[in-house]
Amino acid sequence: MRFDKPPSLSEVLKQFLDRYPHQKKLRQGMVLAKWAEVVGPKIAEEVHDVYFQGGILTCVVMNAVWRHEIHANRFQIAKRLNDAVDHNVVQELKVVAK
């Protein structure tokens, strides 16, 4: 009779992601899904588009003031996004004002 503790769901998911052939795209999708939660409602409201180009996460804002604010905090935001998905997905955060 075995009494081994079953693996946690997060452990099983991590093992799956490590073997999943499209793990990069999946993890990028996870980052995009967590964007608003991580950056908060004010920044999420000001950002009109968020997308990946390779390992660079680009966010588009309409206001130069918000561009400066997000740009000044880009390293912290990238770290928090990576921490949220437990993987180094966001290599750089680029902020573009249109």
TORPA-4810 file (N, C-alpha, C, O; in nm, 3 decimals):
<nodes>
NODE_1_0.084_-0.117_0.000_0.000_0.000_0.000_0.089_0.124_0.000_0.182_0.134_0.080_M
NODE_2_0.062_0.220_-0.090_0.141_0.343_-0.101_0.068_0.458_-0.036_-0.053_0.476_-0.054_R
NODE_3_0.142_0.535_0.039_0.085_0.653_0.102_0.160_0.778_0.059_0.170_0.875_0.135_F
NODE_4_0.214_0.775_-0.064_0.284_0.893_-0.115_0.184_1.007_-0.132_0.069_0.987_-0.173_D
NODE_5_0.231_1.125_-0.099_0.147_1.243_-0.115_0.135_1.272_-0.265_0.237_1.280_-0.334_K
NODE_6_0.014_1.289_-0.317_0.000_1.319_-0.460_0.060_1.456_-0.492_0.058_1.546_-0.407_P
NODE_7_0.112_1.472_-0.613_0.171_1.602_-0.649_0.063_1.710_-0.655_-0.053_1.683_-0.685_P
NODE_8_0.103_1.832_-0.625_0.007_1.943_-0.630_-0.027_1.973_-0.775_0.047_1.936_-0.866_S
NODE_9_-0.138_2.039_-0.795_-0.181_2.075_-0.930_-0.079_2.167_-0.997_-0.051_2.152_-1.116_L
NODE_10_-0.022_2.261_-0.920_0.078_2.351_-0.978_0.203_2.274_-1.019_0.265_2.308_-1.120_S
NODE_11_0.240_2.172_-0.943_0.356_2.089_-0.978_0.329_2.009_-1.106_0.416_1.999_-1.193_E
NODE_12_0.210_1.954_-1.118_0.173_1.879_-1.237_0.168_1.972_-1.359_0.215_1.935_-1.467_V
NODE_13_0.113_2.092_-1.342_0.106_2.189_-1.450_0.246_2.230_-1.495_0.272_2.240_-1.614_L
NODE_14_0.336_2.252_-1.399_0.474_2.288_-1.433_0.541_2.177_-1.513_0.610_2.204_-1.611_K
NODE_15_0.522_2.052_-1.471_0.580_1.939_-1.544_0.523_1.932_-1.686_0.595_1.904_-1.781_Q
NODE_16_0.393_1.957_-1.699_0.330_1.957_-1.831_0.390_2.066_-1.919_0.425_2.041_-2.034_F
NODE_17_0.402_2.188_-1.864_0.456_2.300_-1.942_0.600_2.275_-1.985_0.640_2.316_-2.094_L
NODE_18_0.678_2.209_-1.901_0.816_2.180_-1.935_0.826_2.084_-2.055_0.926_2.086_-2.128_D
NODE_19_0.724_2.002_-2.074_0.725_1.906_-2.185_0.641_1.953_-2.305_0.651_1.895_-2.413_R
NODE_20_0.559_2.055_-2.286_0.468_2.102_-2.391_0.548_2.168_-2.504_0.629_2.256_-2.477_Y
NODE_21_0.526_2.126_-2.629_0.609_2.178_-2.739_0.593_2.328_-2.767_0.684_2.390_-2.821_P
NODE_22_0.481_2.385_-2.732_0.458_2.527_-2.758_0.456_2.606_-2.628_0.379_2.700_-2.612_H
NODE_23_0.543_2.567_-2.535_0.539_2.625_-2.402_0.567_2.776_-2.403_0.511_2.849_-2.321_Q
NODE_24_0.651_2.824_-2.494_0.681_2.967_-2.499_0.555_3.048_-2.527_0.525_3.145_-2.457_K
NODE_25_0.480_3.008_-2.629_0.356_3.078_-2.664_0.253_3.068_-2.551_0.183_3.164_-2.520_K
NODE_26_0.246_2.952_-2.490_0.151_2.932_-2.381_0.186_3.023_-2.263_0.098_3.086_-2.205_L
NODE_27_0.313_3.029_-2.229_0.355_3.116_-2.118_0.335_3.263_-2.152_0.300_3.343_-2.065_R
NODE_28_0.357_3.300_-2.277_0.331_3.438_-2.318_0.182_3.469_-2.302_0.146_3.578_-2.257_Q
NODE_29_0.098_3.375_-2.339_-0.046_3.392_-2.320_-0.083_3.407_-2.174_-0.173_3.484_-2.139_G
NODE_30_-0.013_3.334_-2.087_-0.036_3.345_-1.943_0.002_3.485_-1.894_-0.067_3.542_-1.810_M
NODE_31_0.112_3.539_-1.946_0.155_3.675_-1.909_0.048_3.775_-1.952_0.010_3.863_-1.874_V
NODE_32_0.001_3.763_-2.075_-0.102_3.856_-2.125_-0.229_3.847_-2.041_-0.294_3.948_-2.016_L
NODE_33_-0.264_3.726_-1.999_-0.383_3.707_-1.917_-0.367_3.770_-1.779_-0.465_3.813_-1.718_A
NODE_34_-0.246_3.774_-1.729_-0.219_3.829_-1.595_-0.187_3.979_-1.597_-0.174_4.040_-1.492_K
NODE_35_-0.174_4.038_-1.716_-0.132_4.178_-1.730_-0.209_4.272_-1.638_-0.148_4.340_-1.555_W
NODE_36_-0.341_4.278_-1.650_-0.422_4.373_-1.573_-0.410_4.349_-1.423_-0.403_4.444_-1.345_A
NODE_37_-0.406_4.224_-1.384_-0.393_4.189_-1.242_-0.258_4.237_-1.186_-0.252_4.288_-1.074_E
NODE_38_-0.152_4.221_-1.264_-0.018_4.256_-1.217_0.005_4.407_-1.218_0.058_4.461_-1.121_V
NODE_39_-0.034_4.476_-1.324_-0.006_4.619_-1.333_-0.108_4.705_-1.259_-0.080_4.821_-1.229_V
NODE_40_-0.224_4.651_-1.231_-0.326_4.726_-1.160_-0.421_4.796_-1.255_-0.392_4.810_-1.374_G
NODE_41_-0.536_4.840_-1.204_-0.641_4.895_-1.290_-0.605_5.026_-1.360_-0.647_5.047_-1.474_P
NODE_42_-0.529_5.113_-1.296_-0.495_5.243_-1.358_-0.411_5.224_-1.483_-0.444_5.278_-1.589_K
NODE_43_-0.303_5.147_-1.472_-0.216_5.124_-1.588_-0.291_5.042_-1.693_-0.284_5.072_-1.812_I
NODE_44_-0.362_4.939_-1.650_-0.436_4.854_-1.744_-0.535_4.937_-1.826_-0.557_4.910_-1.944_A
NODE_45_-0.595_5.037_-1.763_-0.691_5.124_-1.831_-0.623_5.212_-1.937_-0.683_5.243_-2.040_E
NODE_46_-0.500_5.253_-1.911_-0.428_5.343_-2.001_-0.358_5.272_-2.117_-0.328_5.334_-2.219_E
NODE_47_-0.334_5.142_-2.101_-0.266_5.064_-2.206_-0.372_5.012_-2.303_-0.467_4.946_-2.263_V
NODE_48_-0.353_5.045_-2.432_-0.452_5.009_-2.532_-0.421_4.879_-2.605_-0.510_4.820_-2.667_H
NODE_49_-0.297_4.835_-2.599_-0.260_4.709_-2.664_-0.136_4.655_-2.595_-0.047_4.730_-2.557_D
NODE_50_-0.131_4.523_-2.580_-0.015_4.455_-2.522_0.011_4.333_-2.607_-0.080_4.253_-2.631_V
NODE_51_0.135_4.317_-2.655_0.167_4.202_-2.739_0.316_4.168_-2.730_0.398_4.252_-2.691_Y
NODE_52_0.348_4.045_-2.766_0.486_3.999_-2.767_0.545_4.007_-2.906_0.477_3.981_-3.006_F
NODE_53_0.672_4.045_-2.913_0.755_4.033_-3.032_0.879_3.961_-2.983_0.972_4.023_-2.931_Q
NODE_54_0.882_3.829_-2.999_0.988_3.750_-2.940_0.974_3.754_-2.789_0.865_3.729_-2.736_G
NODE_55_1.083_3.786_-2.719_1.078_3.796_-2.573_1.048_3.936_-2.524_1.051_3.962_-2.404_G
NODE_56_1.019_4.027_-2.617_0.991_4.166_-2.581_0.839_4.186_-2.573_0.767_4.163_-2.669_I
NODE_57_0.794_4.229_-2.456_0.653_4.261_-2.436_0.636_4.410_-2.464_0.697_4.494_-2.398_L
NODE_58_0.553_4.441_-2.563_0.528_4.580_-2.601_0.391_4.621_-2.554_0.293_4.548_-2.573_T
NODE_59_0.383_4.739_-2.491_0.253_4.793_-2.454_0.238_4.931_-2.518_0.332_5.010_-2.523_C
NODE_60_0.119_4.958_-2.567_0.090_5.081_-2.640_-0.001_5.169_-2.555_-0.107_5.126_-2.509_V
NODE_61_0.044_5.294_-2.536_-0.036_5.392_-2.462_-0.060_5.511_-2.553_0.013_5.531_-2.651_V
NODE_62_-0.161_5.591_-2.522_-0.193_5.708_-2.603_-0.137_5.836_-2.543_-0.136_5.940_-2.608_M
NODE_63_-0.090_5.828_-2.421_-0.048_5.947_-2.347_0.101_5.937_-2.314_0.145_5.836_-2.258_N
NODE_64_0.178_6.040_-2.348_0.323_6.041_-2.323_0.356_6.037_-2.174_0.460_5.983_-2.135_A
NODE_65_0.269_6.091_-2.090_0.293_6.088_-1.945_0.288_5.944_-1.895_0.372_5.902_-1.816_V
NODE_66_0.188_5.869_-1.941_0.178_5.728_-1.902_0.292_5.646_-1.962_0.340_5.551_-1.900_W
NODE_67_0.336_5.683_-2.081_0.450_5.614_-2.141_0.571_5.629_-2.050_0.642_5.531_-2.023_R
NODE_68_0.595_5.751_-2.003_0.707_5.776_-1.913_0.692_5.699_-1.782_0.788_5.638_-1.734_H
NODE_69_0.574_5.701_-1.725_0.548_5.633_-1.597_0.573_5.482_-1.608_0.641_5.424_-1.523_E
NODE_70_0.519_5.421_-1.712_0.537_5.276_-1.730_0.682_5.245_-1.763_0.739_5.148_-1.713_I
NODE_71_0.742_5.327_-1.849_0.883_5.306_-1.886_0.973_5.312_-1.763_1.066_5.233_-1.750_H
NODE_72_0.947_5.404_-1.673_1.028_5.419_-1.552_1.016_5.296_-1.461_1.108_5.266_-1.384_A
NODE_73_0.904_5.224_-1.470_0.879_5.107_-1.385_0.888_4.976_-1.462_0.844_4.872_-1.412_N
NODE_74_0.944_4.978_-1.583_0.941_4.861_-1.671_1.011_4.739_-1.614_0.965_4.627_-1.634_R
NODE_75_1.123_4.758_-1.544_1.195_4.643_-1.489_1.115_4.576_-1.378_1.109_4.454_-1.370_F
NODE_76_1.054_4.657_-1.293_0.971_4.604_-1.185_0.848_4.533_-1.241_0.811_4.425_-1.193_Q
NODE_77_0.784_4.592_-1.342_0.666_4.530_-1.402_0.703_4.397_-1.468_0.632_4.298_-1.452_I
NODE_78_0.814_4.395_-1.542_0.858_4.271_-1.607_0.886_4.162_-1.504_0.848_4.047_-1.523_A
NODE_79_0.950_4.198_-1.394_0.980_4.101_-1.290_0.851_4.046_-1.228_0.839_3.926_-1.207_K
NODE_80_0.756_4.135_-1.201_0.630_4.091_-1.142_0.551_4.001_-1.237_0.488_3.905_-1.194_R
NODE_81_0.555_4.032_-1.368_0.489_3.945_-1.466_0.555_3.808_-1.471_0.487_3.706_-1.473_L
NODE_82_0.688_3.806_-1.474_0.761_3.679_-1.475_0.734_3.599_-1.348_0.717_3.477_-1.353_N
NODE_83_0.730_3.667_-1.234_0.699_3.599_-1.108_0.557_3.541_-1.110_0.533_3.434_-1.055_D
NODE_84_0.465_3.612_-1.173_0.325_3.568_-1.177_0.309_3.438_-1.254_0.219_3.359_-1.224_A
NODE_85_0.395_3.414_-1.353_0.386_3.289_-1.431_0.501_3.194_-1.398_0.514_3.088_-1.459_V
NODE_86_0.583_3.232_-1.301_0.692_3.148_-1.252_0.787_3.105_-1.363_0.831_2.990_-1.370_D
NODE_87_0.819_3.200_-1.451_0.910_3.172_-1.561_0.958_3.304_-1.620_0.886_3.404_-1.615_H
NODE_88_1.079_3.305_-1.676_1.135_3.428_-1.735_1.086_3.444_-1.879_1.159_3.415_-1.973_N
NODE_89_0.964_3.490_-1.894_0.901_3.505_-2.025_0.928_3.644_-2.082_0.963_3.659_-2.199_V
NODE_90_0.913_3.745_-1.998_0.931_3.884_-2.040_1.078_3.920_-2.023_1.126_3.940_-1.912_V
NODE_91_1.150_3.927_-2.135_1.291_3.963_-2.128_1.307_4.114_-2.123_1.404_4.165_-2.068_Q
NODE_92_1.211_4.183_-2.183_1.216_4.330_-2.187_1.074_4.381_-2.202_0.991_4.318_-2.267_E
NODE_93_1.046_4.497_-2.141_0.917_4.562_-2.157_0.940_4.693_-2.233_1.015_4.780_-2.189_L
NODE_94_0.875_4.705_-2.346_0.888_4.822_-2.432_0.757_4.899_-2.428_0.649_4.841_-2.442_K
NODE_95_0.765_5.030_-2.409_0.645_5.113_-2.402_0.644_5.208_-2.520_0.741_5.280_-2.543_V
NODE_96_0.534_5.209_-2.594_0.520_5.291_-2.714_0.401_5.384_-2.696_0.293_5.340_-2.656_V
NODE_97_0.421_5.513_-2.726_0.311_5.609_-2.722_0.267_5.637_-2.866_0.351_5.659_-2.953_A
NODE_98_0.139_5.635_-2.889_0.086_5.661_-3.024_0.003_5.785_-3.023_-0.051_5.825_-3.126_K
</nodes>
